[in-house]
Amino acid sequence: MSASELELAKERVTAADAAVGTQRRLVDDLKMHGQDTTEAEVHLRELAQALEEAQAHLRAMEADAAGAILAGHETKLGSR
């Protein structure tokens, strides 16, 4: 995995987090004005799920990267 792939995953988490925040504010605004929030809340749940998936993917990528770094260090230590 390249550093750019990890950065892209981080950017996706940031974008998903921003989308959740925007949608949450929209739901709050609709509620404040006495409007129906059913569809907005459905979309908010979908965005929140996408955020959770993006975060899980990023954590997995970071764990893989950390494992690769550790494996590299073990290889170097074993060759001494």
C-alpha positions as CSV (number, residue, x, y, z in Angstrom):
1,M,0.0,0.0,0.0
2,S,1.3,3.4,-0.9
3,A,1.2,6.6,1.2
4,S,-1.1,8.1,-1.3
5,E,-3.6,5.3,-0.8
6,L,-3.6,6.0,2.9
7,E,-4.0,9.7,2.3
8,L,-6.9,9.1,0.0
9,A,-8.6,6.9,2.7
10,K,-8.1,9.7,5.2
11,E,-9.6,12.2,2.8
12,R,-12.6,10.0,2.3
13,V,-13.1,9.8,6.1
14,T,-12.9,13.6,6.3
15,A,-15.3,14.1,3.5
16,A,-17.8,11.5,5.0
17,D,-17.5,13.2,8.4
18,A,-18.3,16.6,6.8
19,A,-21.3,15.2,5.0
20,V,-22.7,13.7,8.2
21,G,-22.2,17.0,9.9
22,T,-24.0,18.9,7.1
23,Q,-26.9,16.4,7.0
24,R,-27.2,16.6,10.8
25,R,-27.5,20.4,10.7
26,L,-30.1,20.0,7.9
27,V,-32.2,17.7,10.1
28,D,-31.9,20.1,13.0
29,D,-32.9,23.0,10.8
30,L,-35.9,21.1,9.4
31,K,-37.0,20.2,13.0
32,M,-36.6,23.8,14.1
33,H,-38.9,24.9,11.4
34,G,-41.5,22.1,12.0
35,Q,-40.8,20.3,8.8
36,D,-40.9,16.6,8.1
37,T,-37.4,15.1,8.7
38,T,-38.2,11.5,7.7
39,E,-36.2,11.4,4.4
40,A,-33.4,13.6,5.8
41,E,-33.0,11.3,8.8
42,V,-32.9,8.2,6.5
43,H,-30.2,10.0,4.5
44,L,-28.3,10.9,7.7
45,R,-28.3,7.2,8.8
46,E,-27.0,6.2,5.3
47,L,-24.2,8.8,5.5
48,A,-23.3,7.8,9.1
49,Q,-23.1,4.2,7.9
50,A,-20.8,5.2,5.1
51,L,-18.6,7.1,7.6
52,E,-18.4,4.1,9.8
53,E,-17.3,2.0,6.9
54,A,-14.7,4.5,5.7
55,Q,-13.3,4.7,9.3
56,A,-13.1,0.9,9.5
57,H,-11.4,0.8,6.1
58,L,-8.9,3.4,7.2
59,R,-8.2,1.6,10.5
60,A,-7.5,-1.6,8.6
61,M,-5.2,0.2,6.2
62,E,-3.3,1.8,9.1
63,A,-3.0,-1.6,10.8
64,D,-1.6,-3.1,7.6
65,A,0.8,-0.3,7.3
66,A,1.9,-0.7,10.9
67,G,2.3,-4.4,10.4
68,A,4.5,-3.8,7.3
69,I,6.7,-1.4,9.2
70,L,7.1,-3.9,12.1
71,A,7.9,-6.7,9.6
72,G,10.5,-4.5,8.0
73,H,12.1,-3.8,11.4
74,E,12.1,-7.5,12.3
75,T,13.8,-8.3,9.0
76,K,16.4,-5.7,9.6
77,L,17.0,-6.9,13.2
78,G,17.2,-10.5,12.1
79,S,19.9,-9.7,9.6
80,R,22.3,-8.3,12.2
